[in-house]
Each structure stands twice: as C-alpha cells, then as structure tokens.
Amino acid sequence: MAESVVERLNRNVIAAGICTGCGACVALAPTGGAALIETAEGPLPRFAPSAALPDLAWDVCPGRGVPYAALYRAHYGCVPDNWLAGCFEAVRTGYAADPVIRRNGASGGVTTQVLTHLLDTGRIDAAIVVRQGVPEPERASPVVARTAAEIQAAAQSVYIPVAVLSILAQLQPGLRYAMTCLPDQAAVLRRLQQAGHPAARQIRYVLGPYTGTALAPGAIACYLRSKGVRPGTDPVASLKWRAGEWPGYMEIVLASGKVFRTPKVYYNFLIPFFVTQASLQGMDFANEFCDLSVGDAWSPRFEALGGGHSVIVTRTKEMESIIREMESQGLLVTEAADPLRTLEMHGHMLDFKKRGSYIRNQVRRRLGLRAPDHGLRPVPLPASRVAVELVIMLLFAVGRTRVARWCVAHIPERVIGPLFNRLRLGWKALSKPTKRKGLGTLAMQEVAREG
C-alpha cells in the first residue's frame, strides 16, 4: 500500500528535521486532523491518526524544497534577470512619514504604514500579521488585524519561528486580506493560489521582510540564563526584539520588574547556538514572492542619519502604483535607489542564502540526511567558497549541541555579546573576499529535482 501524505510528511520532512514550520499542512488538514505543537526548536505539525491530508499538502511543502524556476515563471512569467534581487518593479530607500509608526517599526515602519493604507483605502478588510506576546510573552503567533491600531500593535520584528500559514483555515470567506510572512511561506502561498485554494486566494497582497536567520525559541531562556535568571524563577512579562532607536535592542521585562536591554548586534551571539534549520536550508533572503519586500537599509550614510531607513522593493505593478500613491499623499518618504547598491548592503547574507544554502543542502545529502531540493545550482561556485561554508557548518554543528548551549548560557551576556560581535566582524572581514567572489555575476543553473 502506498504511503499516505501524512506518512510521507512525517517520515521525509518532520522526522528528518527539515520542516520549516510554515503551517500549510495544518491549514490543509480536515477539521481536527492536525495541530501545531510548540517545541524548543519551533512549531511542528502533529497529525491525528485518522488525518487524511490532500496531495496538495505534500506538493507545496517547503521542507521538500521550492521549485523556484517553475514558480518564477508561473508567478512572474519569467526567471529573474538578477538572481540576487529576484523579479522587481522598482527599488527605493525610505521610511514611514508618521514618526510614531517609524519609531515603533523595526527599521523604517514601511510595512506597517503600507498595511494601514491598504486598510484605510478599502483595498483589504483585514491584515494577517505576526505579533510577539501572543498567546504568551515568549511566543509569537499570526493574528488577524482589523483596525489600524491592531496593525500597529504588531509592528516590530519577530526572530522566532511562527507558523503563519496555519491561519488560512480561520479566514472568513468573502473577505480580502493582506499577509506578512517569511520567504518560504510566501512561496507556499503562491503555489496554493496557483492551485486555486480558496483561502489562499483571499490573500490579495503579500508583504514580507528580508529574512536571514531565525532563532529557536530556546534562545530566550539561554539569554536570560546569561543574565543570571534561572529557569522558572522570574517569568517574562514582555519581550521586544527591536525596541528603541534603530537598529534597536532586545528588551525583556520580567514579572519582578527587572528590565534587560541588549543591542541587536550583541544578542546576535545567540545565532551560532540557536539558528533554525529552516534558516540554513532556504535560499530566498529578499522575500522574492512578496508584492512588497522590505529590509533594513544598512549603510554608513543611513546609520549616521539614524531614525530607521528601509530598502523598499516593489515586485508587482499594482504594488508599485500603491507606493507611488502613498508617496504623493506624503505617507512615505522615499528616494530612488540603485538596485545593485542596495544588494551590497546585504551581500554577506545574500551569499549565505544563495550559495551557502546549496552547499549546506548538498553536504546533508552526502551525509545521508534529508535536505530540500530547490532545483537550482549557483554558478560560479568556487572550491574556496565551499571550503568557507564547511567551516561555517562545523561551527553551527558544534554550537547547536547541548554542551555548547549550556556553556554559552553560563557566560555573562555582557562578556559574550561584545566578544561575539568582534569575532563576527573579524570573520566577515576575513571571509569577505571569498564570499563576495563571483557574487555580483551569480547565475542559477536549473537542475532536475528529486521526486
């Protein structure tokens, strides 16, 4: 007897450790057939013994890989001219004109401003956003925001995994939605829309952040332990990942009233120890299947100006028209940007995704482990670049062990944060020539995908 979809997903994706936790299979399951469970590594689906998932759940699963070339052609009618940027209409830098929205956003408040405008102009009935603190301070969940205030309450970045697509099963028929989501989730959503899935087709606009690495939820407990807070002694009352002036700081308020604040560049020390597997295996950094992609505008010029600036990428003609409308109404402050220069702002992470993910997935296969197959091979791929990635993989493999996590939890954050930042900058400078070599002319060779 042939394996059911549930059996295939359990064996080849979930048990194999390559589930991205997008939530699509849960949304596609019959009522009561599946649920998400929270684990220290992020949300995972669990299926009832009687669950009978449709073939569509297997077809669109990003843990198996995303058929990018086919998806580009189906959605945009072509493959990208530039494989780092994806297909796009225009690239800008800018920020929300409303100072409150800008200040409360992770960078320039652009996503919040656009969602609010879509709601105010009647283009959507509600927005699906991710909100930290739902259902409890250390967790985050997708929520349906029906007012501008609810949209703005979900401003800020969230760096732990959230199964955004699980909310498709809860949408009210006949209503129009916008959705914010991660790259793998946007790709799955587009495939569901192409398959005619009713709830997916209610999503009229898709917005998403540039996405590098996410942290397993266990990172929060590790951070607190490095601050001297023992597990279970002082519960978290609130958590913000990018509080304060851009680029922001992690802010954790405990039930006792204690407040911890750590600059973003310092709490990045958690990444080698708690980076998610989904972060390592996905090749899309710039959220290429969103109508609007937004990222931090990292440059000395914008850092000197302060206040928060974003890279704003429109990928459809309709979204380009909406952004122009907002500019004319004074809702966004923008300036045209050279797409190549904005790519340089994120060159390290683009390489980490476009070439690094391919190498990491290939190594997993060589070791007899499951890995997603995206059907693309980056060219050029020098041997020196492979060697650098093998070093990175070794560091991640060691960092994610229980021993390493225990050790880092017992080093004071005031020590490990600055130390890691110096090591990170040193490593970037050392590896930059190799990681940037050939990146500007990167192409993708289509290869046959595994079944």
C-alpha positions as CSV (number, residue, x, y, z in Angstrom):
1,M,0.0,0.0,0.0
2,A,1.3,3.4,-0.9
3,E,2.3,5.8,1.8
4,S,-0.3,8.4,2.7
5,V,0.6,12.1,2.6
6,V,0.7,12.2,6.5
7,E,3.1,9.2,6.5
8,R,5.3,10.9,3.8
9,L,5.5,14.2,5.7
10,N,6.2,12.5,9.0
11,R,9.0,10.4,7.6
12,N,10.6,12.6,5.0
13,V,10.2,16.1,6.4
14,I,9.2,16.2,10.1
15,A,11.3,13.3,11.4
16,A,14.1,14.2,9.0
17,G,14.4,17.6,10.8
18,I,13.7,19.8,7.7
19,C,10.2,21.0,8.5
20,T,10.2,24.8,8.2
21,G,7.1,25.1,10.5
22,C,5.2,27.2,7.9
23,G,1.8,25.7,9.0
24,A,0.4,25.0,5.5
25,C,-0.2,21.3,6.1
26,V,-2.1,22.1,9.3
27,A,-4.3,24.6,7.3
28,L,-4.9,21.9,4.7
29,A,-5.9,19.2,7.1
30,P,-9.5,18.3,7.7
31,T,-11.0,19.9,10.9
32,G,-9.3,18.4,13.9
33,G,-6.8,16.5,11.7
34,A,-3.7,18.4,12.6
35,A,-2.4,20.8,15.2
36,L,0.8,22.7,15.9
37,I,2.9,21.8,18.9
38,E,5.5,24.2,20.4
39,T,8.9,22.8,20.8
40,A,12.3,24.3,21.8
41,E,13.2,24.4,18.1
42,G,9.9,26.0,16.9
43,P,6.4,24.9,15.9
44,L,5.9,21.4,14.4
45,P,2.7,19.8,13.0
46,R,1.2,16.8,14.6
47,F,-1.4,14.7,12.8
48,A,-4.4,12.8,14.3
49,P,-4.3,9.0,13.5
50,S,-7.3,9.5,11.2
51,A,-6.0,12.6,9.4
52,A,-6.1,12.4,5.6
53,L,-4.2,15.3,4.0
54,P,-4.7,16.1,0.3
55,D,-1.8,15.6,-2.1
56,L,-1.5,19.4,-2.2
57,A,0.0,19.4,1.3
58,W,2.8,17.2,0.0
59,D,3.2,19.1,-3.2
60,V,3.7,22.5,-1.6
61,C,5.7,21.5,1.4
62,P,8.8,23.8,1.5
63,G,10.7,21.3,3.7
64,R,10.9,19.2,0.5
65,G,12.2,22.3,-1.4
66,V,10.6,25.0,-3.5
67,P,10.7,24.6,-7.4
68,Y,11.9,28.1,-7.8
69,A,12.4,28.3,-11.5
70,A,8.9,27.0,-12.2
71,L,7.4,29.2,-9.6
72,Y,9.1,32.3,-11.0
73,R,7.7,31.5,-14.4
74,A,4.2,30.8,-13.1
75,H,4.1,33.9,-10.9
76,Y,6.1,36.4,-12.8
77,G,6.2,34.9,-16.3
78,C,10.0,34.7,-16.3
79,V,13.0,33.9,-14.2
80,P,14.9,36.9,-12.7
81,D,17.4,38.9,-14.6
82,N,19.3,39.3,-11.3
83,W,19.2,36.1,-9.2
84,L,20.2,38.1,-6.0
85,A,17.3,40.5,-6.2
86,G,14.6,38.4,-7.9
87,C,11.9,39.9,-10.1
88,F,11.0,43.5,-9.2
89,E,9.5,46.8,-10.5
90,A,11.5,49.3,-8.5
91,V,13.8,49.7,-5.6
92,R,13.8,52.6,-3.1
93,T,15.0,53.5,0.3
94,G,12.8,55.3,2.8
95,Y,10.6,55.3,5.8
96,A,7.1,55.9,7.1
97,A,6.3,59.6,7.3
98,D,4.3,59.1,10.5
99,P,7.0,59.5,13.2
100,V,5.2,57.2,15.6
101,I,4.9,54.4,13.1
102,R,8.5,54.9,12.0
103,R,9.8,54.8,15.6
104,N,7.8,51.7,16.6
105,G,8.8,49.8,13.5
106,A,11.9,47.5,13.3
107,S,13.5,49.8,10.8
108,G,11.5,52.5,8.9
109,G,8.0,51.4,9.7
110,V,7.2,50.9,6.0
111,T,5.3,47.6,6.2
112,T,3.1,48.9,9.0
113,Q,2.4,52.1,7.0
114,V,1.5,50.2,3.8
115,L,-0.8,47.8,5.6
116,T,-2.5,50.7,7.4
117,H,-3.0,52.4,4.0
118,L,-4.4,49.2,2.4
119,L,-7.0,49.0,5.2
120,D,-7.8,52.7,5.2
121,T,-8.4,52.8,1.4
122,G,-10.7,49.7,1.5
123,R,-8.4,47.5,-0.5
124,I,-8.4,44.9,2.3
125,D,-10.8,44.0,5.1
126,A,-8.0,42.8,7.4
127,A,-4.3,42.1,7.6
128,I,-2.6,38.9,8.8
129,V,0.4,39.9,10.9
130,V,2.7,38.3,13.4
131,R,2.5,39.6,16.9
132,Q,5.0,38.9,19.7
133,G,3.4,38.1,23.0
134,V,0.5,36.0,21.7
135,P,-0.6,33.8,23.4
136,E,2.1,34.5,26.0
137,P,5.2,36.9,26.2
138,E,7.8,34.5,24.9
139,R,5.8,33.2,21.9
140,A,4.5,34.8,18.7
141,S,1.5,34.0,16.6
142,P,-0.3,35.1,13.4
143,V,-3.2,37.3,14.2
144,V,-6.0,38.9,12.1
145,A,-5.8,42.7,12.5
146,R,-9.0,44.5,11.5
147,T,-8.0,48.1,12.6
148,A,-5.1,50.4,12.1
149,A,-4.4,50.1,15.9
150,E,-4.2,46.3,15.7
151,I,-1.8,46.5,12.7
152,Q,0.4,49.0,14.5
153,A,0.4,46.8,17.7
154,A,2.1,44.1,15.6
155,A,4.9,46.3,14.5
156,Q,8.5,45.1,15.2
157,S,10.5,42.1,14.1
158,V,10.0,38.6,15.4
159,Y,13.0,36.4,15.3
160,I,11.5,33.1,16.4
161,P,9.6,30.7,14.0
162,V,5.9,31.4,13.5
163,A,3.5,29.1,11.5
164,V,1.8,31.9,9.7
165,L,0.1,29.8,7.1
166,S,-1.8,27.8,9.7
167,I,-4.2,30.8,9.9
168,L,-5.6,30.2,6.4
169,A,-8.0,27.7,7.9
170,Q,-9.5,30.5,10.0
171,L,-10.2,33.1,7.3
172,Q,-13.7,34.4,6.9
173,P,-15.0,33.6,3.3
174,G,-15.5,36.6,1.1
175,L,-13.1,38.9,2.9
176,R,-9.9,40.3,1.4
177,Y,-6.7,40.1,3.3
178,A,-3.1,41.2,3.2
179,M,-0.5,39.0,4.8
180,T,3.0,39.4,6.1
181,C,5.2,36.3,6.0
182,L,8.6,34.8,5.6
183,P,10.1,33.8,2.2
184,D,9.3,30.1,2.4
185,Q,5.7,30.9,3.4
186,A,5.3,33.4,0.6
187,A,6.4,30.7,-1.9
188,V,4.0,28.2,-0.5
189,L,1.2,30.7,-0.5
190,R,1.8,31.5,-4.2
191,R,1.7,27.8,-5.0
192,L,-1.6,27.4,-3.1
193,Q,-3.0,30.3,-5.0
194,Q,-2.0,28.8,-8.3
195,A,-3.7,25.5,-7.2
196,G,-6.9,27.5,-6.6
197,H,-7.0,27.1,-2.9
198,P,-9.9,29.3,-1.8
199,A,-8.5,30.8,1.4
200,A,-5.1,31.4,-0.2
201,R,-6.8,33.3,-3.0
202,Q,-8.3,35.7,-0.4
203,I,-4.8,37.0,0.2
204,R,-4.7,40.0,-2.1
205,Y,-1.4,41.4,-1.0
206,V,1.7,39.7,0.4
207,L,4.3,41.7,2.2
208,G,7.5,40.4,3.9
209,P,10.8,41.2,5.4
210,Y,14.2,40.4,4.2
211,T,15.0,37.2,6.2
212,G,18.4,35.9,7.2
213,T,18.4,33.8,10.3
214,A,15.7,32.9,12.9
215,L,16.3,31.7,16.4
216,A,14.9,28.6,18.0
217,P,12.7,29.6,21.0
218,G,15.2,28.1,23.4
219,A,17.4,31.1,22.7
220,I,15.3,33.3,25.0
221,A,15.9,31.0,28.0
222,C,19.6,31.0,27.2
223,Y,19.8,34.7,27.0
224,L,18.1,35.0,30.4
225,R,20.4,32.5,31.9
226,S,23.4,34.5,30.7
227,K,21.8,37.4,32.7
228,G,21.7,35.3,35.8
229,V,17.9,34.4,35.7
230,R,17.4,30.8,36.5
231,P,14.6,29.0,34.6
232,G,11.2,29.3,36.3
233,T,12.3,31.9,38.9
234,D,11.1,35.1,37.2
235,P,8.7,34.8,34.3
236,V,8.9,37.0,31.2
237,A,6.2,39.8,31.2
238,S,7.1,41.3,27.8
239,L,9.6,40.8,25.0
240,K,10.6,43.1,22.1
241,W,13.2,42.1,19.6
242,R,13.9,45.6,18.1
243,A,12.9,48.1,20.8
244,G,14.1,51.7,20.8
245,E,16.0,53.7,18.2
246,W,17.1,51.9,15.1
247,P,18.8,49.4,14.8
248,G,17.2,48.7,18.2
249,Y,17.8,46.4,21.1
250,M,16.2,43.3,22.7
251,E,14.1,44.3,25.6
252,I,12.9,41.8,28.1
253,V,10.8,42.8,31.1
254,L,10.4,40.2,33.9
255,A,7.4,39.8,36.2
256,S,9.6,41.2,39.1
257,G,10.1,44.4,37.1
258,K,13.6,43.7,36.1
259,V,14.4,45.0,32.6
260,F,17.2,43.7,30.3
261,R,18.2,45.6,27.2
262,T,20.9,44.3,24.7
263,P,21.8,46.0,21.4
264,K,20.9,43.9,18.4
265,V,24.5,43.5,17.3
266,Y,25.3,42.0,20.7
267,Y,22.5,39.5,21.1
268,N,23.4,38.1,17.7
269,F,25.8,35.9,19.8
270,L,22.8,33.5,20.0
271,I,22.8,32.8,16.3
272,P,25.5,30.1,16.1
273,F,23.9,28.2,19.0
274,F,20.2,28.6,18.2
275,V,19.9,29.2,14.4
276,T,17.0,27.2,13.0
277,Q,17.4,24.5,10.4
278,A,14.9,26.4,8.1
279,S,17.3,29.4,8.2
280,L,20.1,27.2,6.9
281,Q,18.3,25.4,4.1
282,G,16.3,28.2,2.4
283,M,17.8,30.1,-0.5
284,D,15.5,33.2,-0.5
285,F,16.7,36.2,1.5
286,A,14.9,39.1,-0.1
287,N,11.4,37.5,0.1
288,E,11.1,37.3,-3.7
289,F,7.5,36.2,-3.9
290,C,6.0,39.1,-2.0
291,D,4.3,42.0,-3.6
292,L,6.4,44.2,-1.4
293,S,9.7,43.2,0.2
294,V,11.3,45.4,3.0
295,G,14.7,45.2,4.6
296,D,17.0,47.3,6.8
297,A,19.0,49.8,4.8
298,W,22.4,49.1,6.2
299,S,24.9,51.8,5.1
300,P,27.1,54.3,6.9
301,R,25.0,57.1,5.5
302,F,21.7,55.8,6.9
303,E,23.3,54.7,10.2
304,A,24.6,58.3,10.6
305,L,21.2,59.8,9.9
306,G,19.5,57.4,12.4
307,G,15.8,57.1,12.8
308,G,15.5,53.9,10.7
309,H,15.6,53.5,6.9
310,S,14.4,50.6,4.8
311,V,15.1,49.1,1.4
312,I,11.7,49.0,-0.3
313,V,11.3,46.6,-3.2
314,T,8.1,46.5,-5.2
315,R,7.6,43.3,-7.2
316,T,4.2,43.9,-9.0
317,K,2.8,46.8,-11.0
318,E,-0.1,47.2,-8.6
319,M,2.1,47.5,-5.5
320,E,4.3,49.9,-7.4
321,S,1.2,52.0,-8.1
322,I,0.2,51.9,-4.4
323,I,3.7,53.0,-3.2
324,R,3.6,55.9,-5.7
325,E,0.1,56.8,-4.4
326,M,1.5,56.8,-0.8
327,E,4.4,59.0,-1.8
328,S,2.1,61.5,-3.4
329,Q,0.0,61.7,-0.3
330,G,3.0,62.2,2.0
331,L,2.7,58.8,3.7
332,L,6.1,57.6,2.8
333,V,9.4,59.4,2.5
334,T,11.4,57.7,-0.2
335,E,14.2,58.1,-2.7
336,A,15.0,56.0,-5.8
337,A,17.9,53.6,-5.2
338,D,20.3,51.7,-7.4
339,P,19.3,48.0,-7.0
340,L,22.9,46.9,-7.2
341,R,23.9,49.2,-4.3
342,T,21.1,48.0,-2.1
343,L,22.2,44.5,-2.8
344,E,25.7,45.4,-1.5
345,M,24.1,46.3,1.8
346,H,23.2,42.7,2.3
347,G,25.9,40.9,0.3
348,H,27.0,38.7,3.2
349,M,23.5,37.3,3.8
350,L,22.6,37.0,0.1
351,D,25.7,34.8,-0.3
352,F,24.7,32.9,2.9
353,K,21.4,32.1,1.3
354,K,22.0,31.8,-2.4
355,R,25.2,29.8,-2.4
356,G,25.5,28.8,1.3
357,S,22.2,27.0,1.4
358,Y,23.0,25.0,-1.7
359,I,26.3,23.8,-0.2
360,R,24.7,23.0,3.1
361,N,21.9,21.0,1.5
362,Q,24.4,19.1,-0.7
363,V,26.5,18.2,2.3
364,R,23.5,16.9,4.2
365,R,22.7,14.6,1.3
366,R,26.3,13.4,1.2
367,L,25.9,12.5,4.9
368,G,22.8,10.5,4.1
369,L,20.4,13.1,5.6
370,R,17.3,14.6,4.0
371,A,17.5,18.1,2.5
372,P,15.3,20.3,0.5
373,D,15.8,20.4,-3.3
374,H,15.2,23.8,-4.9
375,G,16.1,22.7,-8.4
376,L,18.8,25.4,-8.8
377,R,22.6,25.3,-8.7
378,P,24.5,28.6,-8.1
379,V,27.2,29.4,-10.7
380,P,30.0,30.2,-10.0
381,L,30.7,28.1,-7.0
382,P,34.5,28.2,-6.4
383,A,36.1,25.5,-4.2
384,S,37.2,28.2,-1.8
385,R,33.6,29.2,-1.3
386,V,32.7,25.6,-0.5
387,A,35.6,25.4,2.0
388,V,34.4,28.5,3.8
389,E,30.9,27.0,4.1
390,L,32.3,23.8,5.6
391,V,33.9,25.9,8.3
392,I,30.6,27.7,8.9
393,M,28.7,24.3,9.0
394,L,31.1,23.0,11.6
395,L,30.7,26.0,13.8
396,F,26.9,25.7,13.6
397,A,27.0,21.9,14.3
398,V,29.1,22.4,17.4
399,G,27.2,25.4,18.5
400,R,23.8,23.7,18.4
401,T,24.9,20.8,20.7
402,R,23.6,20.6,24.2
403,V,27.1,21.1,25.7
404,A,27.7,24.3,23.7
405,R,24.3,25.7,24.5
406,W,24.9,25.0,28.2
407,C,28.3,26.7,28.1
408,V,27.0,29.9,26.4
409,A,24.1,30.1,28.8
410,H,26.6,30.4,31.7
411,I,28.8,33.1,30.2
412,P,27.5,36.6,31.2
413,E,25.9,38.4,28.2
414,R,28.0,41.5,29.0
415,V,31.0,39.3,28.1
416,I,29.8,37.1,25.3
417,G,27.9,39.9,23.4
418,P,30.8,42.3,22.7
419,L,33.2,39.4,22.2
420,F,31.0,37.7,19.7
421,N,30.5,41.0,17.8
422,R,34.2,41.5,17.5
423,L,34.6,37.9,16.3
424,R,31.7,38.3,13.9
425,L,33.2,41.4,12.3
426,G,36.6,39.8,12.1
427,W,35.2,36.7,10.4
428,K,33.2,38.9,7.9
429,A,36.4,40.8,7.0
430,L,38.4,37.6,6.7
431,S,35.8,35.7,4.6
432,K,34.5,38.7,2.5
433,P,36.9,38.2,-0.4
434,T,35.9,34.6,-0.8
435,K,32.2,35.1,-0.1
436,R,31.9,38.0,-2.5
437,K,34.0,36.4,-5.3
438,G,31.7,35.9,-8.2
439,L,28.6,37.0,-6.3
440,G,27.9,40.1,-8.5
441,T,27.6,37.8,-11.5
442,L,25.8,35.0,-9.8
443,A,23.6,32.9,-12.0
444,M,21.4,29.9,-11.3
445,Q,21.6,26.7,-13.3
446,E,18.4,24.7,-13.4
447,V,18.8,21.1,-12.3
448,A,16.3,18.2,-12.1
449,R,14.6,18.0,-8.7
450,E,14.4,14.8,-6.8
451,G,10.9,13.2,-6.5
